[in-house]
Every structure is written in C-alpha cells, then in structure tokens.
Amino acid sequence: MLTEKDRELEEAAGIVYLTPEKCSFFKCGDFLSCTMKNEDKTYQRVNLHRLFPFDNPYSLISVLDPDSV
C-alpha cells in the first residue's frame, strides 16, 4: 500500500508502481514483454534492473522499455 509520500514521489518522478492488477508480464520469443491493463498498451520488449537497497534485492525492480534506457 502506497503512503502519501510515495504517491508524491511517484507523481514528481514519473514513477509507476506496477502491481498484478496494473500489468502482466509474458515471454514473447526471447524477450520479456509487459502489458499495461488499464492503458491497453503492450511493451514488446522490457528490461528488468535491480534497484537499491541491494540487501533487499527483490523489493524494488525497475522495468524499462528500450527507449527508457
């Protein structure tokens, strides 16, 4: 659940927190793809990047399309 501070940061930085309700991931050939359910938009190729803190490696993962890198 997002706090008010998280929502402010999300809006200011253009961050979108992805949840199973907002998106789904699937393999398309050799690539990972992502569909945004509320926007009816599919990103054919996305990359996953681990974010800080490294001592909690699965808490935050960045999802970028090739144009965002």
N, C-alpha and C positions, 0 to 999 in steps of 0.2 A: 504494500500500500504506500502510495506516494505522500510525502508530507508537503506542506505549503512551500517550504524552502526548495524541495525537489521540483515542484511544479514551476516555480520562478526560474530556477536554473534551466529546466527543460525549455522553457519559452525563450529565455535570453540566449542560450547557446544553440538553439535549434535541435535539441536532443529529443529523440522519440524513444521512449521506453517500450520495448517490444514484449508482448505477452502472448500466450497461446490464443487469447481472444482477438488480438490485433493482427497476427500474422501466422503464416505456416511456412516451413522450410521443406524443400524436397530436392532430390538429386535429379539433375537434367543432364544426361550424358556424363561427362567427367566433372561437371561443375555443380555447386550448390546454388539453388535458386530460392527466392523468397517472394511470397505473395502477401500483399497488404490487404486484409479482408475488407476493411472499412473504405478503402480507396479503390478497390477492384484493380489494383496495379500489381504487376509482376516484374521483379528484377531478375533477369535471366541468369545473372552471374553475380554472386556476392562473396565477399571475403570476411572471415572471422578473425578478430585480433583481440588478444587478451589485454585487459586494462589493469591498472593498479587497483588494489594492492596485490602484489604477487603472492603474498602469503595466504590469500583467499582467491585462488585462481579462477574459480567458476562463478563468482558472484557477479562480475560485470564483464561482458564480452561485447566488443564493438562489431557492428555489422556494417560493412561498407560496400557500395557498388563500385565498379572500376572508375567511374567518373568522380567519386568522392575521395579517392586515394591521393 
